Amino acid sequence: MPIDQQLLELLPQLMRFRTVDISAAAAALRLNPRTMQRKLKALGTSFEALRDATRKTLAQEYLVETSIPLARIAHSLGYSDLAVFHRSCTRWFDQTPAKFREQSRRSRPLVMSPSH
């Protein structure tokens, strides 16, 4: 399986428990971080791009399917500041996390999530 696909499968698992940097992801795949960077570059992507895509997917899941407070979502996705999460959501969804959640709730029932 290509390294980018391996990372896309691995990152959500790792990110649910801690902030993930390139060293942690490489270690989980038993690679040197520089080797992983070279392999990803050869595939036309980067660790940062894959982590961003994973954060977007998880943010959407948390915002749509749970009532987890925004600050807690931001922290669980590795953001040190709610404002940075806010900017990322605006970039991904063209709206703030609160607006995205509100709009999603109109079309979907809310499910309480187990504690994260």
N, C-alpha and C positions, 0 to 999 in steps of 0.2 A: 504494500500500500504506500503511495507517495507520502512524503513527510508532511505536506500541507494537510492532507486528509487525516493523518494520524493526529496532528495537532488539533484539528477541528473536533475530533472525537474526544481528545484528552482534556482540552482547556475547560469545557464546562464542568467536568468532574473536579478538576483542581480548583477552579474559581469558586466553587460552592463552599470551599473550606478555608481559603486564604487568598491573599493577593499573589498573583503569579507573575514572575518576571522571566526573562529569557533563560536565566540560569536554572531556575526551578523546572521549567518546561523541558529544557534540554536534559537535565538529570533524570526526569521521569521517562524520557525516551532513550536514556543511556547514550547520550551524545554530548560532545563538547559544544558549548554554546556557539563558538565560531563556525564549527562544522555545520551546525543546524542553520545558521544564518546563510552560509554559502549555498546549502541545498535549497533553502527557501528562495533565495535570490535567483537561482537557476530556474525555478518554477515561476518566477515573475511575481513573487509575493514577499512578505516579511512577517516576522513574528508580531510586530505591532499591528499590521493589517489584520492578521488572523485573530489576535486578542481583541481588537476593536469589533470585529464581526461577531465574536463570541459574546462580548459585552452587550452588543445590540440585541442579540437573540435572547439572552438572559434578562435584560432590562424589559424587553417586550413581554416576556413570560411573566415576570414579577409584577409589572404594572397592570397587565390585563387580567391575570388569574389570581392575584392575591391582594390583600389589604396591607401588606408590609409597608411601614412608613418610608417615605422617599429617602430620608437620611440613612436608614438601615439598608435600603437597596443600594444606594451609592457606596456605602462602606463595604457591602458584600461583593461589589463588583470591582473593588480596589481603588475607588476614588477617595482621596483624602479630604475632599471638600465637596459639599452638595452643589456648589456653583459650577464646578467642572462637570459633574453629572448632568446638571441642567443644560449646559452648553452642548454636551454630547447628544442628549435627547433631542435638542432643537436641531442639531445637524442631521441626526438619523430620521426623525419623524416629522420635521418641520413644525414642531410645537413643543411646549414645555412638557415635562413628565406629568405634571398634574392635569394639564389639558388632554394629553394622550390617554391617561387613565380614565378621566371623566368621559371622553368620547367612546372609549372602549366599553365602559360600563353600560352605556346606553344600548349597546348591541349584544352584550354578553352578561350572563349572571356571574356574580362574584363568588369565589370559592375561598374559604379561609385556608391559609397555608400552614403546614407544620412549622414550628419555630425554626428559624434560620439563625 
